[in-house]
Structures are given as structure tokens and as C-alpha cells.
């Protein structure tokens, strides 16, 4: 019988190779096509999603003392789904009871199971797309990509890195030390991978799978048991994930409780109790800086990997493609209504204007050009809905309303037509001066953009980089035609720990990071302490323990 | 001109290969031989050491606002050496001023410099041996090996791991994403290694170089600047180290302040202020659990790597070489008077005795056999001095005196004859029952051993492993003839995160861990949170930052 590891080995090998080359590669097709996923996949996925609505979500044999669930689609209706819920103590005990068996499984068995889980998640990408869409507000197309294949790629990337790290030390070696003219001393040595303990994965509202899979799969592959704590507004995508994982585990003879769901209710979150539980050895967290700081301070001896938040900037110095620049930026501001952790917030533009292929453009003309490009992009309501989606949280609407007074309105926000009860808002673009730090130097989550007037491009780079160092930033973008200034900006943003995109005018956006090529977050500024996915993200999720003895002469 | 990297590349490559194979390998000869180190090396090293005594230690251009220094040799005389000392703020500012230049150096330049430093340290191993001997109390032979070539091997190991980690991501790649029938999107991507910041290395009294070099060289190779904080009783070995490092840095055009010495005075230690300074990004700490817990709790967002302490055990179930077992254990107990973090403290023996090649041995006969082997090993005072050395700290003498009442004295401690004013003590061996946890379950640093009566070998394994989980342990040893029981013990000690040595009867001792083969400390129990040296020890000392742009069509 072919093992799961053997069956999926080509995928693993390709992932390992891709992570070294860092050219484009993906294991899971990002196009929601019937040719790739099966002609009925789209309808089947929608039907599967609808079948969840208004019912208890079943996870076979999951510990449960009560049910929770109050998800409401940003597109309008409540989902009406309840989930099994248990106390922190019950979850921790169940996780610990499953630990020994999973720890003793071989690296290949664990990695094979992870790869099988990813394959099954991929097959259910349409179902997941609906679940992600109606918990995050992403448009269907984006929910499919980001919630499905792109999240699966990030999970696979973590499995590949984990596999590589676990294979760095041999399982056995013979150690022979010469003794001059005497007989050498010979020892046999045996090493094994030992997990850390329980790994807690804290999901976020906006990207419940994409941001959770790296930590989940890195910890699972390295032998830890997992407790997945979804955001109370986005439980379904992770409930589906946990259910699939438990199915595969049970089929292969492992305890389903190796992976548990810690669903909770809004206002009654159990996250803090989980983080502080002494059995939690690893925490993966995606969310705000304020709660992130609490997690980092209160996790005791647990290892904490965070993606928090920051203020991402674009600096415009000059461009040889003004129209392309404006439409590229317009898309970045509009995509998922600015609710991506990679979305730009501040656009620094010289107050004296910039040189372009269309001649000199004043500061106001640059701001107006971007605003016009947003208008053009979103002029068709159907396209606007496809790009912007809906707002995950009502607080974002309030935040946009408050922000309108923070500067001169260059482009006003508006709801998107034709989406019924959906909570929507197109980008608000404000113009401010560099001195107005109170306006633009705070993270204002959602479709809120500041065009900030600065002395010149170098001033913009310095302010953007300094802001990244102080508040965190996950992305930065630069438009510049002078090579020396490009290289100087690359140096400065590198020092600030921000990944920089230069002169994007086509079909690649600063918001996007591609698995196996782009590291997501650097871990080098307050936007997060870890990177998806590098060796540091996985190497400390397990330990290596040896035993040795003399080889009989 | 050959670069340092090219000159030392064969050593680096051999180290990289050795770390993968984990067979015996060493870059620096451990035998203090004139043939290897030069016929006058021994005399030259002693003369160099003597030339330091009674004078200010000069480190060219080192920040200094005062001098400190109160080292006293455990062999008697005060060293009378003073060292440049500065405030924490001065040191942090000087370190930060050197940071940018060192961060911008290429990986090969930094690694080449590290390898050159190690080569120069190696050439001065005799001088270092005297410095280590008279600050730690190690015998000359041990001080040469552990303070010189073995420490250098551990430094080289860290450089090799750092090099491998930094080379895992390419410096550049072309990313080409197919677009169906359209032109592919092509991006160029550039990655660079960015250090974390200032790396603080906190040395210990007993192994000032061996325990400091891994963190020091891992951080230096990855681009961080370093502040070395020696134990106030063992400054000289690290002062020599820092002085050599600064020489090489200056020769290659870098700021000497890339590596600084933070000498302080007993009772006026600046360690806490250093740990809490916001510019400190990495802390490597070797020392007690109590201060280790303080460091882990108070280092803020700095990454902390610790080797703390624990209670190491031997479990005796059976042996086919009773004499060899007793003499092997006797050496482990006597070596450096039990002041190694790897030295055994507790020996668990079935109260009904064990089967041996010399027939059944009662509990008392086993204890007596070990005691007699210690007596034999130390019967010649010169050999006793060479094995035991002196006690680093007067508190250890007091601890031994107090311990005498904790059980039945099987072998009493005694000073070593012929060493003049040296502070010495041979092993104290006590017999206790498994119920006397108050006696044996605490770390009692120094030559204090408990032979603990247990129900049977399995009971001993369980108690030893549980003690490791609760109090920490760096080593464990087992004597057993039944293969199933050996494998069961290997499982149990692995679960407790302790490296296990089985049936050592010849020239390898449980105290010893060999660079490039044995990982030192697992990081999986309270004896430390890191391992010397694995990928996890180096991979998070730097971050990777990218910039990317479209490739012009």
C-alpha cells in the first residue's frame, strides 16, 4: 500500500525546491475553474456551504460541554451555525491525552498526513470560498483564492520548511574518535524529534485560513498537538479545516483530538485563558498590536509567533507610467476595501509635485489621478463588489466616518450599489500635510487612505521608514525613476524591516505576497515578530534529543 | 589578495559537512602539544598570561569611564588585573554606532572575519588555558581543552550553522508567473540579511569561553553587534577574546566597537540594566535557573537563549562491566570537582542491588564500588589535582559542608594535597532513600553526589526523568544489559528532553559533549531553552528583507 508520504512526495519535493529557488510556483490552482476542480465543484461547494447554515456544525467526537456561534455574514444574513465548545481545561486535557501518540509518529507519517489534509482542503476550495466570503466579507473570487489555494500553498510551505528542518539532523550516526596509536573510540548515536507541547493557533477575522495555516501546519508536522482558536466572527472556515484534519487523523489511526477547535462567543472569548494555560507551548497569533503585545507579555515560556499590524506606505518620487501607477495604486487601495494587512494607508507625495511621462504633475494632480483611477475601477457596481467585497466589522464603517474630518477629502467613500444588506464602503482618500501625524501615523484599518505632502521623495522615504520602525509595516511601495534613489530607498526600507515593491504598474500589487517566493512579514519591525515562512518560523517548534552508547568492539 | 573567507573556506566547508554527518570532527587540536602549537607555545602562553597580572588590561580604544577587576585565582593569588568599564548607556551607544557598517558587510566578509578570529584564538590556546585555569579553577589540561580548542570548535559550529541559515535564501531571483495565453509577469527580487540589533552575551564563572562562544559567534556572523558581559570572577578569558576580535575587526576596516566588553564588579553587576536596555535584541545567558528566570521574564522583546542548570542523574539497572562502570562514574563525579553543568548528581540504584559480571551486588556494594573507584582515581595527589582542579567559588565549599548531613556518608570529601592555597574538594558521596527528595532533588552545585535507593531500575528511570522535567537536566546516564529496558529508558528520557548516555565504561564520559556531533542541552526541559548548536539557535538572530520590481519587458 502506498503511504500518504509516498503519494504526496512529488508535491513535497517540488515545494522544497521552490522554497530554495523562489521563482513562481504553486501547488494548488488559484483559478476557480471547473476544468481544474471538476465541473460541479462550484455548485457542490455552494450547496455544501448552504447545508451548514442554521444548524449545529458537527465535528465527530469533539469535546463539547455547550455550543457557541453568532456569525453574521457581512453580506447580510446571520449564518445560524453553532459549534461545539468546551472549557480551556477540557481542551488542554484532551490535547495532552493525544500528545504522546502524535509525538511518536515518524516524520514521514506526520508529513504525509499534513499533505493529505492539504489535498483534501484543496478539493473543497469552493466550499471554503463560500465559508470565507460570508465570514470575512471578501468577494467570492478573493475568498476562493486567499481562503483556498493561496492559504493551502502557505500551509504546504510551512510543511516543507518543517520537513527540511526535521531532516537536518540524521536519525543515527556512528561517531569514531581516533586515539593516536590506540583503538579508536566508537559510539552509536540516535536522535529523535520531540515536539514542544500544545500549539495554540489564534485566527483572525479577515483571513481565517491564510493566516492560520502556516502556524497550524508547521506545528502539526513537527509533532505538536493543536488547539485552533478562531475569531468568533469567522469560525466556519477553521471549523471545516479542523473537521477535515480530524477525519484524516482518525483514518490513519491517530486521535482526532490531536487537533481541536476552541470556538468561543463574542464578548466571552477564552483566548486569554488559553494563552496563559501552562500546557500551551507555542502560540501563533494574528491580530491587533494591542492584543499582540498582551500575548507576547503573558504567554509565559511559550514561543510566540505574531503577525500584528502596522502602517503601510507608498512613496511617489517620479514615474514613467503615470496612468499605470494610478491604476495599480487604485486597485491596492480598493482590494477587499483596504482590510488587508498588506494594504497601503499612506501615500507620500512631494508637495512640489513629481515628474511623469505625462509631464510634471502637482501634488493635487497626483492625488486626483489616484482618486480618478479608483473611480474608474469601481464605476461598475458588479466590478466594485468583486474588488471591494464587504466590511468584516461594523466598527470599520464608524472608523471611516470619523476619518472624514482628518484631512481634505480627495475622494469620498460610498456604499457599493446592488449588494443588498451588505456592509460596504469604497476608499476614502484624504489629503494631509506631513505635519499632521495625528491623522496618518496611526493605523486606521479599512478603506482609508492619506495622501501626505512631503518635502521630496527622500523625505517621504524617511518618514515612511521611520513610521515602519515605530508603528510597524508589512509592505512599502516606491515609484521612482532614478536608480540611485531606488537603491537608497531599498537600503532604508530594509533597515526598517519592510519588504519593498518598486514601480508596480501592471498586474502585481503591493498587497500580494506569493508563497514560496515572498516572505510575508519580516519579523523585524512592530508589525510582527515572525515571517511566513522561514526556517526560524519552524526550527524551534521541536527539539532534538539524543541517546548514545559505545559500539561493542 | 586572498580574502579571509577564501582562506578559511576549507575549515568552514568541513564544519558544514561535519554538522550534517555528526561523526567525530574537530578543527582545533585538543592536545596541548608543542608539535601542534609550536615548541615554545606552552612557555609563551604562560609568559603572556603572567604579563597580564597586576596591570590594567589594555583594549585599544575601548569605551571606559573607570576600571574594574577583582579576580582571584581559585589556586590562590589575586590576579590584580583591571579592565576598562563603562556605563550601560555608553556601551549601548557605542554598539549602536558600529551597527550599520557591520550589518552592511556581506555574509562572506563577516563569516571570514569570524573564522580568522577563531584561528587567532586557537593560536593563543596556551595563553587562554592559563587565563581559564586561574579564573575557573579548572586544571591546566582541562582549561586548555575546554577553554581553548573545544570552545573554538563550538564557536566554529555556530558560525557554520549561521552561514548555512543565511545562505538558505538566495540574494536574488527572477519570478515568472504564467498568464495563460498572455505574456508572463516577471519580477526581479532581492533579499538581504538584516541583523536584530545588539546581542548581549552573559558569560558564566566556570566555562567563560565554551559557553559564550556559540552565542557570540552566531550573533556576530549574522550581523549583530555584541556586548560581552563576563562573570566578574572570570573576566580575563573574555577580555582576551574581545581584544582579539577587535583587532581583526579593525584590520578589516570595521569599528572595533562592533564587539564590546561589559566588565563589572562583584556586587555591582550591570547585568540587569543590560538585559532591560531597549537596544538589546538578543540575550545569550549561561547561569543559574533563578537568574535565568529573571532574564527570560525581563528581557522584553529580546530573544533569549539560555543554558541554566538542572539535576543530572545516572540510573544503574545492571552491568556486564562493574569495574569499568565504577571507574567511568568515578571520573565523571571527580572531573572539575562536579562543577560541570553536565556532571551527574544523583545515582539511582535498586535497593535490592543489581546483577553484574562480578555477580550480584547489593545497593551498598554498588555505592562502595563507586566510592572506591573515586579513591583509586584520586589516590595520587598530582592526578587528583589534574582531574579535580579547584573550586571556582568559596560558596561551593560551604555547600559541601552543609551537604554532609543530608545522608549517610559513603565517601567523605577532602582537600587535595600539594596545591598550596588552592580551594579544593574531592567528591562527597552520600547514600539516601528515594523518599529523601529534599536532599537529592535540588541542584547542589559542586562535588556532591547522592546514591539513591529505588525499587528497581524502572523506578529509577521514572524518578530521574520526572526530576529532569521538573528541575531540568542536561545529561542522563544508564547502565543496563536488557535491550528492551534500554529502549524504554531512551523513550522516557527523550520525553523528558534529556540526552542519554548508555553503558559508558571506557574513555567517554557522560559529562562530555562533542561539537559537531552532540547537541549540548536540548532546550526541552528547565535546564535551558536552547541547544548548542542547532538551526533554531541561529535562524532567528537575523531577518530577511526583500525588495522587488517588475523586469522591464
Interface residues (C-beta under 8 A of the other chain):
Chain A: X20 X21 X22 X23 X24 X100 X103 X165 X168 X169 X170 X173 X174 X175 X176 X177 X178 X179 X185 X187 X189 X190 X192 X194 X196 X296 X301 X486 X490 X493 X494 X495 X497 X498 X499 X500 X501 X502 X503 X504 X505 X506 X507 X508 X514 X517 X518 X519 X522 X523 X524 X529 X531 X534 X535 X536 X539 X540 X543 X544 X545 X546 X547 X548 X549 X550
Chain B: X20 X21 X22 X23 X24 X100 X103 X165 X168 X169 X170 X173 X174 X175 X176 X177 X178 X179 X185 X187 X189 X190 X192 X194 X196 X296 X301 X486 X490 X493 X494 X495 X497 X498 X499 X500 X501 X502 X503 X504 X505 X506 X507 X508 X514 X517 X518 X519 X522 X523 X524 X529 X531 X534 X535 X536 X539 X540 X543 X544 X545 X546 X547 X548 X549 X550
